[in-house]
Amino acid sequence: MPLITTKSQMNGNITFTMVKPVAVADGHSAAILAKIVEGGFKIKALKMMRLSKEQAETFYAVHKERSFYASLVTSMTDGPIVAAILEKENAVSVYREYIGATNPADAREGSIRKLYGKSIEANAVHGSDSDENAKIESSFFFSTMEVF
């Protein structure tokens, strides 16, 4: 799939997020999406799907040598995810602040991870860590025809 490269996306105004399987299973998808919109993010693409083991391994390949890689792949294939491309000025940094620290115990009150996360691994949502990764991750899940 080609990288997504609309004008707003090249200017650092998009990020990729994913509601993780544990949050979907707990019934938090709609509340998380509502919180995202409440935070001023525009949803540019949205889908629910289940990752195969191969897709999860590819998506998280950057962590392949880490001790948590196998359990991460397993947890990300346990059920469906909700993938989304979000738009807002300085989307990556603003969204990472908005969702809170990776460990929900350390996340600020009212953040998505504080509200819906259970642990470092079951922290409810993924958020891109750079503009470059936002484009790569968005293109992993969405074709240009699926982005509005």
HELIX and SHEET records of a PDB file:
HELIX    1   1 LYS A    7  MET A   10  1                                   4    
HELIX    2   2 PRO A   21  ALA A   25  1                                   5    
HELIX    3   3 SER A   29  GLU A   38  1                                  10    
HELIX    4   4 LYS A   53  PHE A   59  1                                   7    
HELIX    5   5 ALA A   61  HIS A   63  5                                   3    
HELIX    6   6 TYR A   69  MET A   76  1                                   8    
HELIX    7   7 ALA A   91  ILE A   99  1                                   9    
HELIX    8   8 PRO A  104  ASP A  106  5                                   3    
HELIX    9   9 ILE A  112  TYR A  116  1                                   5    
HELIX   10  10 ASP A  131  PHE A  141  1                                  11    
HELIX   11  11 THR A  144  GLU A  146  5                                   3    
SHEET    1   A 4 LYS A  42  ARG A  50  0                                        
SHEET    2   A 4 PRO A  80  GLU A  87 -1                                        
SHEET    3   A 4 ILE A  14  VAL A  19 -1                                        
SHEET    4   A 4 VAL A 125  GLY A 127 -1                                        
END                                                                             
